[in-house]
Amino acid sequence: MALMLLLGLGWWAQTFVWAQADAPRELWVDIQSLGGTCSDDLTREQVSSSQPWCTLGITGDKVQPGDTVYVRAGEYTQAQRCPG
């Protein structure tokens, strides 16, 4: 009984940590830095409306299912290939 309880608690803790690590985020792209200085060197966790990415291309590698990407007005001219 105690072993089953410990295994159950271990599964719950692992599930909770996993859910927290992959929680949906609001991500921003702002080529003109209207909301704040942009940088494509930012991690997914660092991006905000006041610290946006500069290009749309960076989102392809960093966006996770459930994330929302906001793109501020501007002229984005880089080429982007979509999988599929």
Secondary structure, 3 states (H helix, E strand, C coil): CHHHHHHHHHHHHHHHHHHHHCCCCEEEECCCCCCCCCCCCCCCCCCCCCCCECCCCCHHHHCCCCCEEEECCCCCCCCCCCCC
